[in-house]
Amino acid sequence: MLLALVAIGTAFVPSPQLAAKATDLGPAEELRLGYFATVTHVPALVGLERGILADGLDPDGTRLETQVFTAGPSAMEAINAGAIDAAYVGPSPAIASYLGSDGASIRVVAGATSGGAYLVAQPGTTDVAGLAGGEIATPQYAGTQDVAARDYLRSHGAEDDVAISHAAAGTAVQLFARGAVAAAWQPEPWASMLVEEHDGEILVDERDLWPGGDFPTSVLVVSQKFAGQHPETVARLVEANERSIRWADEHPDQLVDVADAAIQRAAGENLSRSVLASAIDGMRFTADPLAGTYPVLLERARETGVLPGAGPGGLDGLIDTDWPKSDTEGGQGP
């Protein structure tokens, strides 16, 4: 942990505005945004369903195009391939992409969600010893929940006793229901679904693993190439994300309806209102990327072998929240 504490003081000086490193081409004609159709991405769901993100980009004539992903590493691959320009993802894939590109791929430009991830075990399981000989399902290798699961097993000396498999959230629920996995480390709303509909036992609320209970579940990242060429568009996106979070905070009674509509529209999932309400209750929405957690996340990824050889100094410049307010405020959404 000393390594992580040292890194906190040195790794997060905001980088110079990216526009200074590339030719500013003015507002973009189009911004291609990736997100997950899940409640840990409520700022994205609210922003899309209420029109806040599109309206925020509209004053400059920038069109918003979206693509749905099921795991962060896939979204990072899309950014690296130039298929999308920005995405809501977990912090671990963002770290992996940044380090894998020698600091050239993306920037974390804002936070989105804190909390909302759990280790849920089969009924009757009371501790990690009860998982021995079984598997934990995580969404994708090197994803945020995958790293959390590996670190938890390592810290309990159980990495050789419990296997980790990977399955999309819906598939993980089916595997859990059949008893094919001993547990699942999943984000919401799937964790609440395992508890409410399949009698799962919460072994770990990930908030309990962090001082103060705050850790980033999803953040907003932008391609460095796009940010350098279209800094004004990125500034508008950051503002719209903040407005989406403010709307979510000011309308808690409407969040279940908005999330339900957005998830059905994007993924065709029909989730119960009680599951959605339980999921939303366990999260906090914040534009703060919670920079102080990143050295710890990196250390955990290194210790579990997900990012072998990566050092904490390599995170310098990953987080860049220095985006000026635009001259014209975007719309608030209908």
C-alpha positions in Angstrom: 0.0 0.0 0.0 2.9 2.4 0.5 3.6 2.3 -3.2 0.0 3.4 -3.9 0.2 6.2 -1.3 3.4 7.6 -2.8 1.8 7.5 -6.2 -1.3 9.5 -5.1 0.8 12.5 -4.5 2.5 12.5 -7.9 0.4 10.8 -10.5 -2.5 13.2 -10.9 -1.3 16.7 -11.8 -3.8 17.7 -14.5 -2.2 17.4 -18.0 -1.9 20.5 -20.2 -5.0 21.1 -22.3 -4.9 18.6 -25.1 -5.7 21.2 -27.7 -2.2 22.5 -27.2 -0.8 19.2 -28.4 -2.8 18.8 -31.6 -4.4 20.9 -34.3 -7.7 22.3 -33.0 -10.2 21.7 -35.9 -13.1 23.3 -34.1 -16.3 21.6 -33.0 -16.8 18.1 -34.3 -19.5 17.2 -36.8 -20.2 14.1 -34.8 -19.3 12.5 -31.5 -19.5 8.7 -31.2 -20.2 7.7 -27.6 -20.1 4.2 -26.1 -22.0 3.2 -23.0 -23.5 0.2 -21.2 -27.2 -0.4 -20.9 -27.0 -0.8 -17.2 -27.7 1.3 -14.1 -24.1 1.9 -13.2 -24.2 4.1 -16.3 -27.2 6.2 -15.1 -25.5 9.5 -16.1 -25.4 8.2 -19.7 -28.9 6.7 -19.5 -30.3 9.9 -18.1 -28.3 12.0 -20.6 -29.6 10.0 -23.5 -33.2 9.4 -22.4 -33.7 13.0 -21.4 -31.8 14.5 -24.4 -29.3 16.2 -22.2 -26.2 14.9 -23.9 -27.5 15.6 -27.4 -28.8 19.0 -26.5 -25.4 19.8 -24.9 -23.6 19.2 -28.1 -26.2 20.7 -30.4 -25.2 24.4 -30.1 -22.1 23.7 -32.2 -24.0 21.5 -34.6 -22.4 18.3 -33.3 -24.5 15.1 -33.8 -24.4 12.5 -31.1 -24.2 8.8 -32.2 -24.2 6.0 -29.6 -23.1 2.4 -29.4 -23.9 0.0 -26.6 -21.2 -2.2 -25.1 -21.3 -5.0 -22.4 -17.8 -4.6 -21.0 -15.1 -2.0 -20.6 -12.3 -3.7 -22.5 -14.4 -4.0 -25.6 -15.2 -0.3 -25.4 -11.5 0.6 -25.1 -10.8 -1.6 -28.1 -13.3 0.4 -30.0 -11.7 3.7 -29.0 -8.3 2.5 -29.8 -9.5 1.3 -33.3 -11.1 4.7 -33.9 -14.6 3.3 -34.0 -15.9 5.6 -31.2 -14.6 8.9 -29.7 -15.7 8.6 -26.1 -17.2 6.1 -23.7 -18.5 5.5 -20.2 -16.4 2.7 -18.8 -15.0 1.3 -15.6 -11.6 2.7 -14.4 -9.6 -0.6 -14.8 -10.1 -0.8 -18.6 -9.2 2.9 -18.8 -6.0 2.3 -16.9 -5.1 -0.7 -19.0 -5.7 1.2 -22.3 -3.6 4.2 -21.1 -0.7 2.1 -20.0 -0.9 -0.2 -23.0 -0.6 2.8 -25.3 2.3 4.5 -23.3 -0.2 7.2 -22.3 -1.4 8.0 -25.8 -4.9 6.5 -26.0 -7.4 8.2 -23.8 -8.0 10.7 -21.0 -10.5 10.3 -18.1 -12.3 13.6 -18.4 -15.0 13.2 -15.7 -16.5 10.8 -13.2 -20.0 9.2 -13.5 -20.9 6.6 -10.9 -19.5 5.4 -7.5 -20.6 2.2 -6.0 -23.0 -0.5 -7.3 -20.7 -3.6 -7.5 -21.0 -6.7 -5.4 -19.8 -10.3 -5.0 -23.0 -12.3 -4.8 -22.8 -16.0 -3.8 -25.1 -19.0 -4.0 -27.7 -19.3 -1.1 -26.2 -20.4 2.1 -22.6 -19.2 1.4 -21.3 -17.2 4.2 -17.6 -16.6 3.4 -15.0 -17.0 0.8 -14.2 -20.5 2.0 -17.6 -21.5 0.8 -16.5 -20.7 -2.8 -13.7 -23.2 -2.8 -13.7 -25.5 -5.9 -16.2 -23.2 -7.7 -16.1 -20.3 -10.0 -16.7 -16.5 -9.8 -18.3 -15.0 -12.9 -17.1 -11.6 -13.9 -18.1 -9.6 -17.0 -14.8 -9.6 -18.9 -11.1 -10.3 -18.2 -9.3 -7.1 -17.0 -12.6 -5.3 -16.4 -13.1 -3.4 -13.2 -15.1 -6.2 -11.5 -12.6 -8.8 -12.7 -9.7 -7.0 -11.1 -11.8 -6.6 -7.9 -12.6 -10.3 -7.8 -9.0 -11.3 -8.4 -7.7 -9.0 -5.7 -10.3 -10.2 -3.2 -9.3 -13.8 -3.7 -5.6 -12.9 -3.5 -6.1 -11.0 -0.3 -7.9 -13.9 1.3 -5.3 -16.5 0.0 -8.0 -18.1 -2.1 -6.7 -17.5 -5.6 -5.8 -21.1 -6.1 -9.0 -22.4 -4.6 -11.6 -20.4 -6.7 -11.6 -20.1 -10.5 -12.7 -17.0 -12.4 -14.7 -17.2 -15.5 -16.1 -14.5 -17.8 -19.6 -14.0 -19.0 -21.8 -11.1 -20.0 -24.1 -10.0 -17.2 -27.3 -11.7 -18.5 -25.4 -14.9 -19.1 -23.9 -14.7 -15.6 -27.3 -14.5 -14.2 -28.4 -17.7 -16.1 -25.3 -19.5 -14.9 -25.9 -18.5 -11.3 -29.6 -19.6 -11.6 -28.5 -23.0 -12.8 -25.8 -23.3 -10.1 -23.1 -23.4 -12.7 -21.1 -20.8 -10.8 -20.5 -20.4 -7.1 -20.7 -16.6 -7.2 -20.7 -13.6 -9.5 -18.9 -10.3 -9.1 -21.2 -8.0 -11.0 -22.3 -4.4 -11.3 -25.9 -3.3 -10.8 -28.6 -4.1 -11.7 -27.4 -7.7 -12.1 -26.2 -8.0 -8.5 -29.7 -7.0 -7.2 -31.3 -9.4 -9.6 -29.2 -12.3 -8.2 -30.2 -11.3 -4.7 -33.9 -10.6 -5.3 -34.7 -13.3 -7.9 -32.3 -16.0 -7.2 -31.8 -15.8 -3.4 -28.1 -14.8 -3.7 -26.0 -13.9 -0.7 -24.0 -10.7 -0.8 -20.5 -11.6 0.4 -18.9 -8.3 -0.5 -20.3 -4.8 -1.1 -17.3 -3.3 -2.8 -17.9 0.0 -1.0 -16.7 -1.7 2.1 -13.3 -2.2 0.5 -12.6 1.5 0.1 -12.1 4.2 2.8 -15.2 6.3 2.9 -17.0 3.8 0.6 -16.3 5.8 -2.5 -14.7 4.1 -5.6 -15.4 4.7 -9.3 -17.6 2.2 -11.1 -17.9 4.2 -14.3 -16.1 7.2 -15.6 -16.2 9.2 -18.9 -13.2 8.8 -21.2 -12.3 10.5 -24.4 -9.9 9.6 -27.2 -6.8 11.8 -27.0 -6.9 12.3 -30.8 -10.5 13.5 -30.6 -9.8 15.7 -27.6 -6.9 17.3 -29.3 -8.8 18.0 -32.5 -12.1 19.0 -30.9 -11.5 20.4 -27.4 -14.7 22.5 -27.4 -16.8 19.4 -28.2 -15.2 17.6 -25.3 -15.9 20.6 -23.0 -19.5 20.5 -24.0 -19.7 16.7 -23.4 -18.2 17.2 -19.9 -20.8 19.9 -19.1 -23.6 17.7 -20.4 -22.4 14.8 -18.2 -22.5 17.1 -15.2 -26.0 18.2 -16.1 -27.1 14.6 -16.4 -25.7 13.9 -12.9 -27.5 17.0 -11.5 -30.8 15.9 -13.0 -30.4 12.4 -11.5 -29.7 13.9 -8.1 -32.6 16.3 -8.3 -35.2 13.7 -9.6 -34.6 10.5 -7.6 -38.3 9.6 -7.9 -38.0 9.4 -11.7 -34.8 7.5 -12.0 -36.3 4.0 -12.0 -38.6 5.0 -14.9 -35.8 6.7 -16.9 -33.4 3.9 -16.4 -36.0 1.3 -17.3 -36.9 3.1 -20.5 -33.3 3.6 -21.5 -32.3 0.0 -20.8 -35.3 -1.4 -22.7 -34.6 0.9 -25.6 -30.9 0.0 -25.8 -30.9 -3.7 -24.8 -34.4 -4.9 -24.7 -34.0 -5.9 -21.1 -37.2 -5.9 -19.0 -36.1 -5.6 -15.4 -38.4 -5.4 -12.4 -38.9 -2.1 -10.7 -37.8 -3.5 -7.3 -34.5 -4.6 -8.8 -33.9 -1.3 -10.4 -34.8 0.6 -7.3 -32.5 -1.5 -5.2 -29.7 -1.1 -7.7 -30.0 2.7 -7.8 -30.2 3.0 -4.0 -26.6 1.5 -3.7 -24.9 4.1 -6.0 -23.8 7.7 -5.9 -23.5 9.7 -9.1 -20.6 12.1 -9.3 -18.6 14.0 -11.9 -15.6 13.6 -9.6 -13.4 10.8 -11.1 -12.1 10.0 -7.6 -8.5 10.3 -8.8 -7.0 9.1 -5.5 -8.3 5.6 -6.1 -6.4 5.0 -9.3 -3.0 4.2 -7.8 -4.7 1.6 -5.7 -6.6 0.2 -8.7 -3.3 0.0 -10.6 -1.6 -1.7 -7.7 -4.3 -4.3 -7.5 -4.1 -5.0 -11.2 -0.4 -5.4 -10.9 -0.6 -7.7 -7.9 -3.2 -9.9 -9.6 -1.2 -10.2 -12.8 -3.7 -8.4 -15.0 -1.2 -5.7 -15.7 2.2 -7.3 -15.1 5.1 -5.0 -14.9 3.1 -1.8 -15.0 4.3 0.9 -12.6 2.3 3.7 -10.9 4.3 6.4 -12.5 2.7 5.5 -15.8 -0.6 7.0 -14.7 0.7 10.6 -15.0 -1.7 12.6 -17.1 -4.5 9.9 -17.3 -7.0 12.2 -15.5 -7.6 15.5 -17.2 -10.6 17.4 -15.9 -9.3 20.8 -17.0 -12.0 21.5 -19.5 -13.3 25.1 -19.7 -17.0 26.0 -19.6 -18.3 26.8 -23.1 -19.6 30.2 -23.8 -23.1 28.9 -24.5 -24.8 26.5 -22.1 -26.4 23.5 -23.8 -30.0 22.6 -23.2 -31.2 20.9 -20.1 -33.2 18.2 -22.0 -36.9 17.9 -22.2 
